[in-house]
Amino acid sequence: MGEIDEFLAANGINSFSQYTKNKLLKRGVERNLAIIGEAMNKIKQSDSELFGKILHARSIVALRNHLVHAYDNVSDENIWSILINHLPKLRIEVATLLK
């Protein structure tokens, strides 16, 4: 999740309009979201109890699958919404679980 923040900050991205204009940034963000989804999938396989503690774990895995298998149909609006609305909450969840 930290790399996504770094990508956005390094490119001065703070709006949807700016995000959509930078293809390289979008691909980097999508790749990192896919990595997060893959990590969540591995947690699902190895520690179902921990997986169950992450509120939207199944949606995270589903997003990974969409990014990897339906990459030609990725919605910038959905990705931006995830970055703004869901990633901050996931960051808090993970930090709490790591304590």
Disulfide bonds with the S-S distance in Angstrom:
none
